[in-house]
Each structure stands twice: as C-alpha cells, then as structure tokens.
Amino acid sequence: MPTAYGAEFRQDVIDVARKGEAPLAQIAKDFGLSVTTLKRWIAIAERKDSGAGPAADESVELRELKKRNRLLEQENEILRRAAAYLARDINPK
C-alpha cells in the first residue's frame, strides 16, 4: 500500500520542483518518491492554483455524495426486491 504523505511534505517537494534547480527524476529520488507521483502532485497543485478543477473541499463533498448515492441505490434495490417477493405471495398464479 502506498505511503501517505502529509500536506506539508507534499508542498515542500512541489516548491523544490518548481524552482527548477534539478531534474524531476533527481528531486523524486532525493525525497524517496517516484517520478510519476511527483508529476501528479505538481499537476494537482497547478490545477488548484489556476482554479481549474474542483477545490479540495468540493472533491471531498463530491466523494461523500457519491458514496451516499451508492448507499441509497443499494437500499432502493433491496426494497424493490422485498416488494417483489411479498407481492409474489399475495397474488399467486
């Protein structure tokens, strides 16, 4: 499982990378990251800085809403099956 890095650590790495004093591969190696992870962090920071894409709060809210929607759909499916099961006993054919 990937290691979770704190927001402060991520910001420090992004700041070093944005200075452009060393190649991304070297910065990633120095901080014990993969180049892909570093590039992804930089891309996320750029989107956040430019205002493109959802803000962090909106992303959390969207994730919670999707989770709630999945739960409601599951509950709805259970109720639909229960109604069909009970209706079968009421009107036998």
VMD Tcl script that draws the C-alpha trace (Angstrom):
set ca {
  {0.00 0.00 0.00}
  {1.35 3.45 -0.86}
  {2.69 5.62 1.91}
  {0.52 8.59 2.79}
  {2.47 11.84 2.79}
  {1.39 14.91 4.71}
  {0.27 18.10 3.00}
  {3.29 20.00 4.29}
  {5.70 17.41 2.87}
  {3.93 17.48 -0.50}
  {4.05 21.27 -0.62}
  {7.78 21.26 0.22}
  {8.51 18.79 -2.59}
  {6.39 20.80 -5.05}
  {8.18 24.02 -4.09}
  {11.58 22.41 -4.68}
  {10.42 21.04 -8.03}
  {9.02 24.40 -9.16}
  {12.36 26.10 -8.52}
  {13.73 24.03 -11.40}
  {17.21 23.71 -9.92}
  {17.31 19.94 -10.52}
  {15.60 17.45 -12.82}
  {12.35 15.95 -11.56}
  {13.91 12.49 -11.52}
  {16.61 13.67 -9.12}
  {14.14 15.50 -6.86}
  {11.89 12.44 -6.73}
  {14.86 10.22 -5.87}
  {16.06 12.61 -3.15}
  {12.64 12.63 -1.49}
  {12.04 8.90 -1.95}
  {9.21 9.28 -4.47}
  {8.55 8.01 -7.95}
  {8.74 10.50 -10.80}
  {5.12 9.74 -11.65}
  {3.99 10.66 -8.14}
  {5.92 13.91 -8.26}
  {4.47 14.83 -11.66}
  {0.96 14.05 -10.41}
  {1.44 16.22 -7.32}
  {2.70 19.09 -9.47}
  {-0.24 18.75 -11.88}
  {-2.73 18.75 -8.99}
  {-1.06 21.81 -7.46}
  {-1.15 23.65 -10.80}
  {-4.85 22.89 -11.27}
  {-5.54 24.03 -7.73}
  {-3.52 27.24 -8.22}
  {-5.18 28.06 -11.53}
  {-8.66 27.43 -10.21}
  {-9.34 24.71 -12.77}
  {-10.99 21.58 -11.45}
  {-12.75 21.14 -8.15}
  {-11.29 22.58 -4.97}
  {-10.29 20.23 -2.18}
  {-13.49 20.87 -0.24}
  {-15.59 20.23 -3.33}
  {-13.74 16.99 -4.02}
  {-14.42 15.73 -0.51}
  {-18.07 16.73 -0.77}
  {-18.39 15.08 -4.18}
  {-16.87 11.83 -2.86}
  {-19.26 11.85 0.10}
  {-22.25 12.50 -2.16}
  {-21.26 9.65 -4.49}
  {-20.90 7.33 -1.51}
  {-24.32 8.39 -0.21}
  {-25.83 7.89 -3.67}
  {-24.43 4.34 -3.88}
  {-25.88 3.53 -0.46}
  {-29.30 4.87 -1.42}
  {-29.27 2.89 -4.66}
  {-28.46 -0.30 -2.72}
  {-31.26 0.38 -0.25}
  {-33.65 1.06 -3.13}
  {-32.69 -2.25 -4.78}
  {-33.30 -4.14 -1.51}
  {-36.74 -2.55 -1.13}
  {-37.58 -3.32 -4.76}
  {-36.67 -7.00 -4.26}
  {-38.57 -7.20 -0.98}
  {-41.68 -5.73 -2.62}
  {-41.45 -8.23 -5.47}
  {-41.02 -11.10 -3.00}
  {-44.03 -10.03 -0.92}
  {-46.18 -9.38 -3.99}
  {-45.45 -12.91 -5.17}
  {-47.10 -14.32 -2.02}
  {-50.15 -12.05 -2.31}
  {-51.03 -12.85 -5.95}
  {-50.06 -16.49 -6.58}
  {-50.56 -17.59 -10.18}
}
mol new
graphics top color blue
foreach p $ca { graphics top sphere $p radius 0.5 }
foreach p [lrange $ca 0 end-1] q [lrange $ca 1 end] { graphics top cylinder $p $q radius 0.2 }
display resetview
